[in-house]
Amino acid sequence: MKKTLLIITAALLAACGGGNKTATENWVPLFNGVDLEGWTPKIAGFAAGDNYADTFRVEDGILKISYDDYDEGFNGHFGHLFTDGTYSSYMLRLEYRFVGEQADGAPAWAYRNNGAMLHSQHPETMGLWQNFPVSVEAQILGGNGTDERPTANVCTPGTTVAVDGERREAHCSPSSARTYHGDQWVTMDVVVFADSLVHHIIEGDTVLTYTALQIGGNPVDGAPAFAPGPLREGHIAIQAEGHPTEFRRIDILEL
């Protein structure tokens, strides 16, 4: 509900200094609207820093995930664009939309599928063909024009979380968000308190809450071994799973 976001916002304002500063004054753009400064790409099959086929690009102030230059199809080249910095407790705001057609050869489940990877491992620690970083994913989905396909779910590559006090072993757990069809812009806020609590918020409505972020479970092929335990911090990464996606805002408010 929107009142939940108001409660969260009040808490954030208190954390940022009460009436002396506003949340707006403390927001910092992670994406500058000009280039990929502050970000590092890692695409399966290529070394960290190699932006294969210009997958991640900036055009007209928009961060675009594009497959225009994939001459031989998708071929398992799952990609992620990582922040150079690491974060623990923060509010992340994304404005995104899906556009166009899925890349040739991309898996069916990746149709209008993207996400923000939270508390991610460093890109240089990923295996050459590792598809996903060990992280917790705030998954974003787009509709196909017919079926229900809620956005803002949580997925857990190499990790687990608890929903309603129950440890979830399944790879993904659903939110209560509605389905967004077409190419409309959608705003998602993710409020993260280290390893203890995460809220997913779509257009002001809190649609999913989970707790107790941990490393372990749901193994990722090609990932290095990490010691099990609480997952308190890491990089933020934007996915490239085979469907063109655009972001016009990626901002952070550290707590």
C-alpha positions as CSV (number, residue, x, y, z in Angstrom):
1,M,0.0,0.0,0.0
2,K,1.1,3.6,-0.6
3,K,0.9,4.3,3.1
4,T,3.6,1.7,3.6
5,L,5.9,3.8,1.4
6,L,5.1,6.9,3.4
7,I,6.1,5.1,6.6
8,I,9.3,3.9,4.9
9,T,10.0,7.4,3.6
10,A,9.5,8.9,7.0
11,A,12.1,6.5,8.4
12,L,14.5,7.4,5.6
13,L,14.1,11.1,6.3
14,A,14.9,10.5,10.0
15,A,17.9,8.4,9.0
16,C,19.1,11.3,6.8
17,G,18.9,14.0,9.4
18,G,15.3,14.7,10.0
19,G,14.0,18.1,9.0
20,N,17.5,19.5,8.1
21,K,17.7,17.6,4.7
22,T,15.2,16.1,2.4
23,A,15.4,12.7,0.8
24,T,15.5,14.4,-2.6
25,E,18.7,16.3,-1.6
26,N,20.4,13.1,-0.6
27,W,19.6,11.1,-3.8
28,V,22.8,10.3,-5.8
29,P,22.6,9.3,-9.5
30,L,24.4,6.0,-10.1
31,F,23.7,6.5,-13.8
32,N,24.7,9.9,-15.0
33,G,22.7,9.9,-18.3
34,V,25.9,10.5,-20.3
35,D,28.1,7.4,-20.2
36,L,29.0,4.3,-18.2
37,E,31.3,6.0,-15.8
38,G,31.2,4.2,-12.4
39,W,30.0,0.9,-13.9
40,T,31.8,-2.3,-15.1
41,P,30.2,-4.8,-17.5
42,K,30.7,-8.5,-17.2
43,I,29.2,-10.7,-19.9
44,A,29.4,-14.5,-19.9
45,G,32.2,-15.6,-22.2
46,F,34.1,-12.4,-21.8
47,A,36.4,-10.8,-19.2
48,A,35.1,-8.2,-16.8
49,G,35.2,-4.8,-18.5
50,D,34.6,-6.1,-22.0
51,N,31.3,-4.6,-23.1
52,Y,30.7,-7.2,-25.9
53,A,28.8,-5.9,-28.9
54,D,28.0,-2.7,-27.1
55,T,25.4,-4.5,-25.0
56,F,25.3,-1.7,-22.5
57,R,25.1,1.8,-24.1
58,V,23.8,5.3,-23.4
59,E,21.7,7.0,-26.0
60,D,19.7,10.3,-25.6
61,G,20.2,10.1,-21.8
62,I,18.9,6.5,-21.5
63,L,20.8,3.5,-20.4
64,K,20.0,0.8,-23.0
65,I,20.5,-3.0,-23.0
66,S,20.7,-3.7,-26.7
67,Y,21.3,-6.7,-28.9
68,D,21.5,-4.9,-32.2
69,D,25.1,-6.0,-32.8
70,Y,24.7,-9.6,-31.8
71,D,25.4,-11.0,-35.3
72,E,25.3,-14.6,-34.1
73,G,22.4,-14.5,-31.7
74,F,22.4,-14.5,-27.9
75,N,24.5,-17.6,-27.4
76,G,24.3,-17.6,-23.6
77,H,25.9,-14.2,-23.3
78,F,24.1,-13.3,-20.1
79,G,25.4,-9.9,-19.0
80,H,25.5,-7.6,-15.9
81,L,26.5,-4.0,-15.4
82,F,28.1,-3.6,-12.0
83,T,28.5,-0.4,-9.9
84,D,32.1,0.1,-9.0
85,G,31.1,0.9,-5.4
86,T,29.6,-1.4,-2.8
87,Y,26.5,-0.7,-0.7
88,S,24.9,-2.1,2.4
89,S,21.8,0.0,3.5
90,Y,20.2,2.2,1.0
91,M,17.1,3.0,-1.1
92,L,17.5,2.3,-4.8
93,R,15.2,3.9,-7.4
94,L,14.9,2.5,-11.0
95,E,12.7,3.8,-13.8
96,Y,12.6,1.1,-16.5
97,R,10.8,-0.2,-19.5
98,F,11.0,-3.1,-21.9
99,V,11.1,-2.4,-25.6
100,G,11.3,-4.3,-28.9
101,E,11.8,-8.0,-29.5
102,Q,13.8,-10.6,-27.6
103,A,17.3,-11.4,-28.9
104,D,17.5,-14.4,-31.2
105,G,18.4,-17.5,-29.2
106,A,17.6,-16.0,-25.7
107,P,15.6,-18.4,-23.5
108,A,11.9,-18.2,-23.4
109,W,11.9,-17.4,-19.6
110,A,14.0,-14.3,-20.3
111,Y,11.2,-12.6,-22.3
112,R,10.8,-9.1,-20.9
113,N,13.0,-10.1,-17.9
114,N,15.6,-8.0,-16.2
115,G,16.6,-7.1,-12.6
116,A,18.7,-5.3,-10.1
117,M,21.2,-7.6,-8.4
118,L,21.7,-6.6,-4.7
119,H,24.7,-7.3,-2.6
120,S,26.4,-8.8,-5.6
121,Q,29.9,-10.3,-5.8
122,H,32.6,-8.3,-7.6
123,P,32.5,-8.8,-11.4
124,E,36.2,-9.8,-11.5
125,T,35.5,-12.7,-9.2
126,M,33.0,-14.2,-11.6
127,G,33.9,-17.3,-13.7
128,L,34.3,-16.7,-17.5
129,W,30.9,-18.3,-18.3
130,Q,29.2,-17.7,-15.0
131,N,25.6,-16.6,-16.0
132,F,24.6,-14.7,-12.8
133,P,26.6,-13.2,-9.9
134,V,26.0,-14.5,-6.4
135,S,23.5,-11.9,-5.1
136,V,19.8,-11.3,-4.4
137,E,17.8,-10.2,-7.4
138,A,15.0,-7.6,-7.4
139,Q,13.5,-9.1,-10.5
140,I,11.6,-6.9,-13.0
141,L,9.2,-8.5,-15.6
142,G,7.1,-7.1,-18.3
143,G,3.8,-8.6,-19.5
144,N,3.1,-10.3,-22.8
145,G,-0.2,-8.5,-23.4
146,T,-2.3,-11.4,-22.2
147,D,-1.1,-13.3,-19.2
148,E,-0.5,-12.2,-15.6
149,R,3.2,-11.7,-15.0
150,P,3.8,-9.6,-11.8
151,T,7.0,-7.6,-11.5
152,A,9.3,-7.0,-8.5
153,N,9.8,-10.7,-7.5
154,V,12.9,-11.9,-5.6
155,C,15.3,-14.4,-7.0
156,T,18.3,-15.9,-5.2
157,P,21.3,-17.0,-7.3
158,G,23.7,-18.5,-4.7
159,T,21.7,-17.1,-1.8
160,T,18.5,-17.5,0.2
161,V,16.0,-15.2,1.9
162,A,13.1,-15.6,4.3
163,V,9.6,-14.5,3.3
164,D,7.0,-14.3,6.1
165,G,9.6,-15.9,8.4
166,E,10.0,-18.9,6.2
167,R,13.3,-19.7,4.5
168,R,12.7,-19.9,0.7
169,E,14.7,-22.5,-1.1
170,A,13.0,-21.9,-4.5
171,H,15.0,-19.8,-6.9
172,C,12.2,-17.1,-7.1
173,S,9.4,-16.0,-4.9
174,P,6.5,-13.9,-6.2
175,S,5.4,-10.4,-5.3
176,S,1.9,-9.0,-5.2
177,A,2.5,-6.5,-8.0
178,R,0.3,-6.2,-11.0
179,T,1.4,-6.9,-14.5
180,Y,2.7,-4.1,-16.7
181,H,2.1,-4.8,-20.4
182,G,3.6,-2.9,-23.3
183,D,6.5,-0.4,-23.3
184,Q,5.3,1.8,-20.4
185,W,7.8,3.2,-17.9
186,V,7.6,1.7,-14.4
187,T,9.2,3.0,-11.2
188,M,10.6,0.5,-8.7
189,D,12.1,1.4,-5.3
190,V,14.1,-1.2,-3.3
191,V,14.7,-0.4,0.3
192,V,17.6,-2.5,1.7
193,F,18.8,-2.7,5.3
194,A,22.0,-4.7,5.1
195,D,21.1,-8.4,5.6
196,S,18.1,-7.9,7.8
197,L,15.2,-6.5,5.7
198,V,14.3,-5.6,2.0
199,H,11.2,-4.0,0.6
200,H,10.2,-4.0,-3.1
201,I,8.0,-1.1,-4.0
202,I,6.3,-0.5,-7.4
203,E,4.7,2.8,-8.2
204,G,4.5,3.6,-4.4
205,D,3.0,0.2,-3.4
206,T,5.0,-2.2,-1.3
207,V,4.6,-5.5,-3.1
208,L,7.2,-7.8,-1.4
209,T,9.1,-7.9,1.9
210,Y,11.8,-10.4,2.8
211,T,14.4,-10.8,5.5
212,A,17.6,-12.7,6.6
213,L,19.7,-12.5,3.4
214,Q,22.2,-15.3,3.4
215,I,24.9,-16.7,1.1
216,G,24.2,-20.4,0.4
217,G,21.7,-22.5,-1.5
218,N,20.7,-22.3,-5.2
219,P,24.2,-22.9,-6.5
220,V,25.4,-20.9,-9.5
221,D,27.3,-22.8,-12.2
222,G,30.9,-21.5,-12.5
223,A,30.7,-19.3,-9.4
224,P,33.5,-19.4,-6.9
225,A,32.9,-20.9,-3.4
226,F,31.8,-18.3,-0.8
227,A,31.5,-19.2,2.9
228,P,27.9,-19.5,4.0
229,G,26.6,-16.7,6.2
230,P,24.8,-13.3,6.3
231,L,24.9,-11.3,3.1
232,R,25.3,-7.7,4.3
233,E,26.7,-5.7,1.4
234,G,28.0,-5.8,-2.2
235,H,27.7,-4.3,-5.6
236,I,24.5,-3.4,-7.5
237,A,24.2,-4.8,-11.0
238,I,21.7,-4.4,-13.8
239,Q,21.0,-7.5,-15.9
240,A,21.1,-8.2,-19.6
241,E,19.2,-11.5,-20.0
242,G,18.2,-11.2,-23.7
243,H,15.4,-8.7,-23.9
244,P,16.1,-5.0,-24.8
245,T,15.5,-2.8,-21.7
246,E,15.9,0.9,-21.0
247,F,16.6,2.7,-17.8
248,R,16.1,6.5,-17.5
249,R,16.9,6.7,-13.8
250,I,19.1,4.7,-11.4
251,D,19.5,6.6,-8.2
252,I,20.6,5.7,-4.7
253,L,19.9,7.1,-1.2
254,E,22.4,5.7,1.3
255,L,21.1,5.2,4.8
